Amino acid sequence: WSPQAPPQLTGRIDARHVVWETPTLRASGDVTLEGGATPPADGQGPWAIRALILLRDGTVEGVPLVSTISRLEGTLRLAEQRLEIEELIGQSLDSPWRAEGTVTFLTPPTIEILLSSRVPLAPLAQRLPTLHEAWHPDGMADLRAVCRGRLRAREPLDCLLQADARNATLTGEKLTGPVEAITGRVRYDLFARRLTLEA
């Protein structure tokens, strides 16, 4: 210890039913936080905080595409004005989901997140009204979704979704019968509501 060195607080905190809310997202769960906090050298401004966060039994509501992801567990790191989501695993649409990304604590906060899963196409299509009105897919797909933007009321995130389907089936009003054994890639721009099909 040096008398010239700024003091530092270190420790571990266990907390249950922690809630974090923004205008568009609500996250809750049990957390363990291990880290430290150092005051600014000039005594002005916020403390510098660095911590490892372990999340258990978490839930996030307001997620684009899936609405809610539950039973979340994983690791996050808090450093300065950023929260790094190293890996979170949870459940939605009866499938496991993996999330990683970054939340930056600006005014308002911003987020960039990657979601990935292997999902049934039917319940996923129901979350996309413009797609589900005309087409009814069935089967499984490997899905990746990248969402970014400001966590601000009435300002949707910009999300790009990519689904790789194998042996899927498609029905719809514009088809005379079901199209079966479909293998290909679907891209959907949630903000522009644009659908692109690739063989």
C-alpha positions in Angstrom: 0.0 0.0 0.0 1.3 3.5 -0.9 0.0 6.7 0.7 0.0 8.3 -2.8 -2.1 5.5 -4.3 -5.8 6.0 -4.4 -7.9 3.8 -2.1 -9.6 0.8 -3.7 -12.6 -1.2 -2.5 -12.7 -4.9 -3.4 -15.1 -7.6 -2.5 -17.9 -9.9 -3.5 -21.6 -9.3 -3.4 -24.3 -12.0 -3.7 -27.8 -10.6 -4.6 -31.1 -12.2 -5.4 -33.9 -10.8 -7.6 -31.8 -8.0 -9.0 -33.8 -5.9 -11.6 -32.4 -3.6 -14.3 -34.9 -1.7 -16.5 -34.6 0.5 -19.6 -37.4 1.9 -21.7 -37.3 -1.2 -23.9 -35.8 -4.0 -21.8 -36.3 -5.5 -18.4 -33.7 -7.9 -17.0 -33.8 -9.7 -13.7 -32.0 -12.6 -11.9 -29.7 -13.6 -9.2 -26.1 -12.3 -9.4 -22.7 -12.7 -7.9 -20.4 -9.7 -8.4 -16.7 -9.8 -7.7 -14.5 -6.8 -8.3 -13.3 -3.5 -7.2 -13.9 0.2 -7.3 -11.4 3.1 -7.4 -12.2 6.7 -6.9 -11.0 9.4 -9.4 -7.5 10.7 -8.6 -8.8 14.3 -8.4 -11.8 13.4 -6.2 -14.2 14.5 -8.9 -16.5 12.3 -11.1 -17.6 8.7 -10.9 -15.6 5.8 -9.4 -13.9 3.4 -11.8 -15.6 0.0 -11.4 -14.4 -3.3 -12.7 -16.3 -6.5 -11.9 -17.0 -10.0 -13.0 -20.8 -10.8 -12.8 -22.2 -14.3 -12.7 -25.9 -14.5 -13.6 -28.2 -17.3 -12.5 -31.9 -17.9 -13.1 -32.2 -14.7 -15.2 -34.9 -13.4 -17.4 -34.8 -10.7 -20.1 -38.1 -9.3 -21.4 -38.5 -7.1 -24.5 -36.0 -9.0 -26.7 -36.6 -8.4 -30.4 -37.9 -11.5 -32.3 -38.5 -13.7 -29.2 -40.0 -11.3 -26.6 -38.6 -13.2 -23.5 -35.6 -15.3 -22.8 -35.7 -17.1 -19.5 -33.5 -19.4 -17.4 -30.5 -17.3 -18.3 -27.1 -18.2 -16.9 -23.7 -16.9 -17.8 -20.9 -14.4 -17.4 -20.7 -10.7 -17.8 -17.9 -8.1 -17.2 -18.4 -4.6 -16.0 -15.7 -2.1 -16.9 -16.0 1.7 -16.8 -19.1 2.5 -18.9 -19.4 -0.8 -20.6 -21.0 -4.2 -19.8 -19.5 -7.0 -21.8 -21.8 -10.0 -22.2 -19.3 -12.8 -22.5 -21.8 -15.6 -22.7 -25.4 -16.1 -21.6 -27.4 -19.3 -22.2 -31.2 -19.3 -21.8 -34.5 -20.7 -23.1 -37.0 -19.2 -25.6 -39.4 -20.7 -28.1 -38.7 -24.1 -26.5 -35.1 -23.9 -27.6 -31.7 -23.0 -26.0 -30.4 -19.5 -26.9 -26.9 -18.1 -26.7 -26.2 -14.4 -26.4 -23.1 -12.3 -26.4 -22.5 -8.5 -26.9 -22.0 -5.2 -25.3 -24.1 -2.6 -23.4 -22.6 0.9 -23.3 -23.9 3.2 -20.5 -24.5 6.4 -22.5 -27.5 8.6 -22.4 -29.5 6.7 -23.5 -27.7 3.3 -23.2 -26.8 1.5 -26.4 -26.6 -2.3 -27.1 -25.1 -4.5 -29.7 -25.9 -8.2 -29.2 -25.6 -11.5 -31.1 -28.3 -14.1 -30.5 -28.0 -17.7 -31.9 -30.1 -20.8 -31.6 -31.5 -23.8 -33.4 -35.3 -23.1 -33.4 -38.6 -24.4 -34.7 -39.7 -22.2 -37.6 -43.4 -22.1 -36.9 -43.3 -20.2 -33.6 -40.5 -18.0 -34.9 -42.6 -17.0 -37.9 -45.4 -16.0 -35.6 -43.2 -13.4 -34.1 -42.8 -11.8 -37.6 -46.3 -10.6 -38.5 -45.5 -9.4 -42.0 -44.0 -12.9 -42.8 -46.6 -15.0 -40.9 -49.6 -13.3 -42.7 -48.6 -14.9 -46.0 -46.3 -17.8 -45.3 -46.4 -20.7 -42.8 -43.0 -22.5 -42.5 -42.5 -25.7 -40.5 -39.2 -27.4 -39.6 -36.0 -26.4 -37.8 -33.4 -23.7 -38.6 -30.1 -22.5 -37.3 -30.6 -18.9 -36.4 -28.4 -15.9 -35.9 -29.7 -12.4 -35.1 -27.6 -9.3 -34.7 -29.4 -6.4 -33.0 -28.0 -2.9 -32.2 -29.3 0.5 -31.3 -30.3 2.8 -28.4 -32.3 1.4 -25.5 -34.9 4.2 -25.9 -38.7 4.2 -25.7 -40.5 4.0 -29.1 -37.1 3.4 -30.9 -36.9 -0.2 -32.1 -33.5 -1.9 -32.4 -32.0 -2.5 -35.8 -32.0 -6.3 -36.1 -30.8 -8.5 -38.9 -31.9 -12.2 -38.8 -30.4 -15.1 -40.7 -32.0 -18.5 -40.6 -30.5 -21.6 -42.3 -33.2 -24.2 -42.9 -32.9 -27.8 -43.9 -35.7 -30.0 -45.1 -38.3 -27.4 -44.1 -41.9 -27.2 -45.3 -43.7 -24.0 -46.5 -47.4 -23.5 -47.0 -49.3 -20.3 -47.8 -52.3 -18.8 -49.6 -50.2 -18.1 -52.7 -49.2 -21.8 -53.0 -51.3 -24.5 -54.5 -49.8 -27.0 -52.1 -47.0 -27.4 -49.6 -43.4 -27.0 -50.7 -41.3 -29.6 -49.0 -37.7 -30.5 -48.4 -36.6 -26.8 -48.5 -33.0 -26.2 -47.8 -31.7 -22.6 -47.9 -31.1 -19.3 -46.2 -33.6 -16.7 -45.2 -32.5 -13.2 -44.2 -35.0 -10.8 -42.6 -34.4 -7.1 -41.8 -36.7 -6.4 -38.9 -36.4 -2.6 -39.1 -37.0 -2.4 -42.9 -39.4 -5.5 -42.9 -37.5 -6.9 -45.9 -37.3 -10.6 -46.5 -34.6 -12.2 -48.7 -34.4 -15.9 -49.8 -31.2 -17.6 -50.8 -31.0 -21.2 -52.2 
